Amino acid sequence: MKKRIISIVCLFLLISLLPGCSSDKEEESDAIIVNDQLGRQITIKDQVKRVVSTSYITTSTCLALGVNDQLVGIEKNASSRSIYQNADPDLLELPQVGCDVSLIAKTAPDVVFMMKENKNLIEDFEERHIKVIVVDPSSEKKYDAMVSLIAKVCGKQNNAKKLKNYYSTKKSKMNSLGTSNKHVYIASKESIYRPVTPSMFQSTILDMAHVKNAATSIKGVDYPTIALETLLTLNPDMVIMPRNASYSKDSIYNYEFFSSLDIVKNKKIYIMPEVVESWMDPVPSHILASLWLSYVLHPHDYTYENYKKDVIDFYKEFYDFSLDETLITK
């Protein structure tokens, strides 16, 4: 009798050691372990099915990665985003929760993507046992890391690879056009005196188009303010201003104290196109800003028709809609 009992016990022990028979091992194998962009290690035990994106930057990236069906909440004031109306109108039916922790909790998310600027809310999320992943796309390298992070958490690594391959192909194209000796100044929408500095993500647009940032000597982030004398000293070859700027090209051309600037003498102020979304933000379409600039600098080697086709193909490939080509501007 004892031998029989011992045999049965041994059989159960053997079965428990077989692959797939341990619930603990199943949990470990299904778990996703990532470090967010604050360096916090986060373990998500189950497959991510419910995602909240608190920012336009993460929502647009989720769309390009094919996370649409997993989204259960998005940023506030999303109805103003043309990219959503074109790519996935149903997105606008989701709760627009922003960073409101109470509203987010009601969506019962598996994970929340939140910008670094809102890191003070981490403790509030943790008190409610909500997994929050902080992202920081403040440079090209960090933007790429954000894409990989979102893709891994949501199980969209293949889509992230496709997006990065697209970037690699277009960067190679821009490389083939050669390096320009132009010094280009990107101004903020608020003021011509607030430039993009080398420390800002938007400087990536210039780097990929192989031009120099005219504000390379300016320190700081978030469009620091410079003096009139500093702008005159920088004397850029080109100025790029956002489409929604609070000032106009004529206001710069006609300002008497700017008369010595080369951009005024040579009429070299350009308005960045804004096709269904801003290309100056750290979103998947930021590469289109570099392609546009490449067209402006090399119109014979990279024609307007080439540029227009690239824009149309991009939105079809990653957002699955046919862009109205009349929206594309030079």
N, C-alpha and C positions, 0 to 999 in steps of 0.2 A: 504493500500500500504506500509505504514511504517513497519507494522508488518511483511509483506512478505520479505521486504529488510533485516530487522533484523534477520529473520529466516535463510535467505540465508547466511548472514555474519557469523552467529553462526555455520551453517553447515560447511562452509569452515574452520573456526577455529578448529572445532572438528576434521575434516579430517587431518588438518596439525599436530595435536597432536598424531595421530595414529602411532604405530611403523612402521618404514620403509617408512614413508611419508615425512621425513625431510632429505634433502640432507646433512645438516650439521651433523645430527646424523649418516648418512651413512658413511660420511668421518671419523667421530670419531671411529665408530665400525670397519672400515677396517684398520685404522692406526696401525702401529707397532711402539711402543715406547721402545727404549732400551738405556742403558748406555754402551758406549764403554769402553775399558780398560784404557782410560785416565780419565774416569768419565764424559765424555761429554754426555748429553742427546740428542738423535737423534730421530726425528719423521719421519717416512716414511709413507706417506698417502695411497699409492697404493700398490697392490701386487707386490713383487719384481720378475721381469722377466729377468732383464738384470744385470749381475754381472761382475765386473772386479776384478780379484785377482792379486795383484802386487808382490806376493812372492810365491816361491815354497811351503813354509809352509802352506799358506792359500789355494793354489790350490790343494795340495795333500789332505788336510782336506775336501775341497769341493767335491773332487772325492769320498772320503769315505762316505760322507753324501748324495751322489746322487744329487749334484747340477750341474752335467755336462751340462745339457741342458740349464741352466740359464747363463752359462759363455759366455761372449762376448769378453773378453780380459784377457790375462794372463801375467806373468812375462817375461822378456827378456831371451834369451838363453835357452828357454824351450826345444828345440829340443834335447838337450843332456840328457834329463830325460828319462831313460828307463821305469820308472813307467807309464809315459804318453803313450809311444809307446805300452805298454801292455794293459793298462786299457781303453784307449780311444784315438786311433790315430787321430781322427778328431779334438781333442783338439789342435793339432799342426798346424791346419789350421787357428786358431784364431789369431787376431792381437796380437803380443807380445809387449805389451806397457810398461811393467815395471811400474815405477813411473812417467813417462812422462805425465804431466797433459794435455798437448795439444793433445797427441795421445789418451789418455783416453777419453777426451771430445768427440772425433770423434766417439767413440763406443756408445755414448748416454746411459750411464749406469744408472740404478736405484740406485745402491749402489756400492761403492768401498771398498774392504778390504785392509788395509795397515798396515804394521808393525810399531811398536812404534818408531823404529829408524828413520823413515821418517816423524815424526810428524811436522817437519818444513814446510811441504807442505800443511798442513791443510788450511791455509789462501788462498792459490792458488785455492784449490778445492772449498772453500766457495764462492770465488769471481765469480766462474763459476756456482754456484748453484748446485754443485755435492755433493751428500751425501757420506761422507767418514767415515768409521768406523775403528778406530785404535785398533789393537790387540797386546797383549803382552804375549806370551806363555813362559815366562821366568822361570816358576816353574810348578810343576805338577798341583797345584791348579789353576794357571792362565791358563794353557793349557786346563784344563777341562772347565774353564769359556769361553775360546775362542771357543771351540766346541759348547757349548750351545748358544753362541752369534750368530755364523754363522748359526746354525740350526734354531734359532728363526727368524732371518731376512729372511732366504730363505724358511721358512715353512717346515723344515725337522726335527722337534723335535722327531718324532718316530725313525728316523734313528740315531739320536744322542743317544737316549735311548738304542738302540740296540748296538751301539759301546761301551757305558759305561757299559752295562751289560756284554759284552765280557771282558772288562778290569777287572770287578769285579770277574768274573769266573776264569780268569787266575791268578789274584792276590791271590785268595783263594788256587789255586793249588800250587803256589809258597810258600804260607804260610805253607802249609802242609809239605813242604820239610824241614822246620826248618830253624833256623838262623845259618849262618856260622860265624866263628870267623876270617875269612880272611880279611885282609886289602888290598883293591883293588885300584889301581891307574890307572885312565884313562888319557892318554896323548893326546895332540893335534896332528894334522897332521903335524904341522910345527916343533915341537921340543918335545923331551922327557922331557924337563925342563918346559913345560907349561901344568899343570894338570887341570883337572876338579875339581873345588872347590864345597863345599856344597851349595854355592849360585847360582850355575848354573843349568839349566834344566837337563843337562846330568847326574847329580848326582841322579836323579830320577831312572835311570837304576839300580844303585847300591841299592837304597832303596827298590825297588820292589823285587829284588833278595835276600834281607836280608843279605847284606854284608856291611862292614864298608868302608867308603871312606878314603883311606890312606892319602889324602890331607886335612883331616878335619880341620887342624890347619891353612890352607892357606886361606887368605882373598882375596876378589876381584871376579870379573866376567870376562868373555871373556878370559879365559886361561892366568892368570898372569904368568909371568916368575919367576922361582925360581933359586937359586944357586945350584951348584953341591953339596955343603956341606949339603944343606937342603934336597936334594933328598937322600943322603946317610943316613941322620938322620931319614927320613921317613921310609926307608927300607921296601917297601911294599912286601906283599906276592905274589901278582900278578900284572902284568901290562897289560893293554889293549890298543892297539894302533889301529888307523884307518887303513883301507885297503889302502887308498891313501896317507899314511904318506910319508914324504920326507926322512925318514930314515928307516933302516931295523932292523929286530930282530938281525941279525948277528953283525950289527954295535954297538949294545948295549952289546951283549954277549962278543964281542972281545975288548971292550974298557977297557984298563987296570985299569982306576980309578973306574970302576963299579964292579971290581972283588969281592968286599966284600958284594955286594948286594945279598939278598936271591933269587931274581928273576933270577940272573945269575947262582948262585950255583945250583938252582933247575930247571932251564930252564922253568920259569913260565911267559913267555911273550906270549900273545895271540893276534891274529889279529881279530878285530870285523868283522863278515860277513857283506857284503853289497849286498843284494839281490834286484836288480832293483832300489834300492834307499838306502840312508844312514839311518840306524836305530838310529843314534845318534842325529838326529834333532828332534825338537818338532812337529812331524807328527804322524798320527795314528799308524804307524808301530813301534813306539819307544818301545812298550811293547815286541816286538820280540827280542830286544836286551837283555832284562831281562830274557826272556825265554831261549835264547842261553846261557847266563851266568849261569842260573840255571842248564842247561844240563852239562856245564863244571864242575860245583861244585858238582852235584849230578847225575853222569852218570848212576848209577844203579837204582835210583828211578825215574829219568826222563831221559829216554834213548834218543839216537840220533833219533831213529824212532819216538818217541813221539814228539820231537822238530820239526822234519822235517814235520810231519803231521800238526802240529799247524801252521807252516809257510804257507804251501800250503792252508790250510783251511781259514786262515786269508785273503789272497789275493782273494780267490774265494768269500768269504762272503762279503767283503767290497769294492773290486775293480772289481769284476765280471770277472776275467780271471783265467785260469789254468796255474799256474806257472810251468815252466820247473824245475823239481826237481834236475836236474844236476847243477843248479845254487846255490843250497843250500850247504854251506860249514860248516865244523866243527869249 
